[in-house]
């Protein structure tokens, strides 16, 4: 069963495929990047999503961002350990998520 992390932000829902996550890392203060194992598309003029960037404006320094990263990693572990009958796991990290963005690579000629 494929598992997804579900994020709700401003009445918009986002799904992150937990089985495709390679790593999580701190971006800048307030940001955590979740990177996927999906690289391989090389069509000219196309873009590929390499991951997502989660922003939490209240995680405003290095220590808080590290706490945010650890809470997200713990949530991924929890999501993957839930029953196969529960494919969605609501991601609620320590600091509320205030932004969601794709990390993309554009393939140009």
N, C-alpha and C positions, 0 to 999 in steps of 0.2 A: 504494500500500500504506500503510495506517495504521500508525504506529509508536507503541509504548507504552514508557514507562519502567516497569520492574518494581522494586518495593521489597519486600524480605522483612524482616519484623519480628516476632519472637516466634512463629515458625511460621505467620504470616499473610502472605499475599501481596496487594499492592496494585498496581493498574495506573493509570498517569497517561497520558492520551492526548496524545502530544507534538504532534500537529497542532492541538490546541486551546489550546496555551499562548500567552498574550499577553505575559506578562512574569514575571520573578522579582524579588522584592525582599526586603530584610531586614525581618523583623518586629521582635521584640525580640531581645536577646542570646539566643543558642541557637536562634533560629527563622528559617527561610526560607519565604516564601510563594510558591507557584506559582499564578498566576491564569489562569483560562480565559476563552476567548471564547465563552461559552455563555449569556450573559444574555438574557432575553427572556420568561421564564415569569412570569405574573402571577396565577395561580389563587389565590384566597383560601384561606388555611389550608395552603398547600403551601410547601415550601422548595426552594430551588435551590442547587446546589453551585457556588460561584463560583471555587473553587480548593482547594488543599490546603496545610496548614502542616506543614512537616517540622521536627522538633526534634532537635538534637544537643547533649546536655548537656555534652559536652566542648568545644564551640565557645562558650566561656563569656565572651567579651568581644567588643567591636566588631570588632577586627582578625580574630579567628578566624571570626566570623560572616560577614565579608566574604569571607574565603578559602573558606568553605563555599558561599556564593552563587556565587562564580566557578567552583568545581569543579562545581556543579550545572549552570550555564550551559554549561560545556565539555562535560559529559556529554550535554546535550540536543543540542548540535551534533554530537557523535560519533554519537549514536543516529540522528539524521536522515540522516547520511552513510553508514550501513551499508546493505548490500544489501537489496533489497525482499523477499528470501526470509527475512529475519530481522526479524520485526515487534516482537520484544521486546528491550529493552536493559536489562540489570541496572544500576540506579543505585547506585553505590558512591562517594559523595562523600568528600572529604578526612577529615571527621569522621563516625563511624558515626551513623546515624539511630537515635534512641531513642524517637521519637514521631511519629505520623502522625494528623492531624486534618483534617476537612473544614472549609472556610470556607463557611458557608451564610448565605443571606438568606431569612428567613421572610416570606411575603406574607400579611398579615392585613387584615381589613376595617377 
